[in-house]
Amino acid sequence: GMSPFASFATDRTRFELDGCAIDADLASFGHSVVEVELIVSKASEVPAAEDAIDQVAARLGLKPLTPGTGGKLETYLRRFCPNVVQKLVEAGVLPNV
């Protein structure tokens, strides 16, 4: 049978700033992630949207994720499940950091 190898809860706060949607997540094990999004209707609007997202992220003091500082699940695995991380690294799913 199957059994879970990771279990945590997430509290999410949503707000808007300068037209961007912002989701701030806090996982029950202390890791936080913030997503900044801006929906566009045409591909030609993407560069301006990316600039707006970068400006909002800078105002909030946010930094991009780097290898080893991924989202909630990757961070949980790296902290609490090193055997699972090793298998994912060997399979080329996660970087070895």
Secondary structure as UniProt FT lines:
FT   STRAND          10..17
FT   TURN            18..19
FT   STRAND          20..27
FT   TURN            28..29
FT   STRAND          32..37
FT   HELIX           43..45
FT   HELIX           46..60
FT   TURN            67..68
FT   HELIX           72..80
FT   HELIX           82..90
FT   TURN            91..92
//
